[in-house]
Amino acid sequence: MYNKKTVIPGLAIFVILVTFPVWFNGLSAGPVPKPELPPGGEKACVAPASEMRDTHMQLLNEWRDDVLRDGNRQYVKVGSKEYRKGLQMACMECHSNKEKFCDTCHDYASVKPFCWDCHLTPKEADSKKETH
């Protein structure tokens, strides 16, 4: 009456085809990238590496809002070192190679951050200094 003999195998084939990418890849996204750390490693950063992995965009957004909207350009002090708030003033001082540090994780996570719409990478900034 409902063609059980064709509907059930059809549903089974459909489920297999739809879930094929998941089980074919073994539920793995591949090896997690290891970004190149600056000299001094994790100890020299404004926050521990585990915190930076999870919340660096929130931190950068807070800094952006403080500096651009509120005019608060206070330094962030970590241990005995002071950092100016900002992607290029703090982060890119140590993590100067965008391709080896930022892009490895962003490509892995398929994230397209909008930081570089306004900010220059260190190489671009150096080339602009040379032309002026």
N, C-alpha and C positions, 0 to 999 in steps of 0.2 A: 504494500500500500504506500509506503514512504520510500521505497527503494533503499532499504538498509544496506544492501550488499554494495551499493555504489557510494552512498553518502558517508558511511563510516570510513572506508579507505580514503575517500576524497579529503575528509577532514584530517586524517592522519598525515596524508601527503602535504596538505596545506600547513599544518603545524610544523612539520619537519622543514619545509622550505622557509617558513617565516623565522624559525629559530636557528637556522643553519649558521649564520654569521657568528652567533653567540657560542655555540658549542664547537664550531670549527676552530675558532681562535682559542679555545680552552679557557675562556673567561679571563684572559690575560691581555693587558694593554701593552705588554712588552716590558723590557727592563726600564726601571726608573732612571732618568738621566742624573748624572752627577755633575752639577755645574762647577766650573773652576772657581775655587775660593781664592781671595787675595791673601797676601802674606799676613800671618796672624790668625787666619781662619775665622772661625765663629766667634772667638773672644773679642774681636775688634769691632763687631757690628753694634748697631743701636739697640738690638734686641737679640735674644737667643735664636739660633737657626730654626728651631722647631716653630717658634712663634712667627718668625719672618716668613716661613713657608706658608703658614696658614693665613696670616693677616697683613702681609705687606701692602696690599692694595688699600685696605682700610687706613693704615698708617699714612700712606702717601696722600690719600684723599683728605684726611684730617689736616695734614701739613699744608696741602693746597688751600683748603678753606681758611686756615689760620693766616697764611701769608697773603693770599690774594683778596680775600673777602674782609678779613679783620685787621690786616696790616701788622700782624703779630709775627715778627721775624726773630723771635728769641731763639737762642741756641738750645740744643738738646744735649745734656751732659750725660755721658755714660762712662762711669769710672772716672778716670782723670782726663778723658778726651772730650772735647766739645765738637758738635756737628751743627752746621747750619741747616735749618729745615729746607728740604728740597731734594728732588731726584738728582739733579746735577751737583748740588752743593754737598750732599752727604753720600748718597748711594754710589754715584758714578765716580767719586773720588777713589774708592777702593775697588769697586766692581766696574772697571773701566772698559772691559771687553763685552759689549752687549751680546755679540753672537755666542760667546762661550759661556756667559752667565745667564742673561735674561732669556735669550731665544731658546736655549736647550729645554728649559722647563715649559715655556709658553708654547713651543711647538708640540711638545709631548702632550700637553693638556688641551691642545687645539684652542688656545686663547689668543685673541688679537687685542692686546691692550692699546688704549688710545693715548698713552704717554707720549709716543713719538710723533703724534700729530703736532705738538707744540715744541717739545724738547728735541735738542740735537743729540745724536750719539757723540761720544768723545772724539771719534775720528772726523765726523762732520764739523764739530766745533773747531778742531785743530785746523782743518782745511780752510775754514772761513777766516780764522785769525791770520793765516798766511797770506790770504788774498787782500786783506785790509792793510 
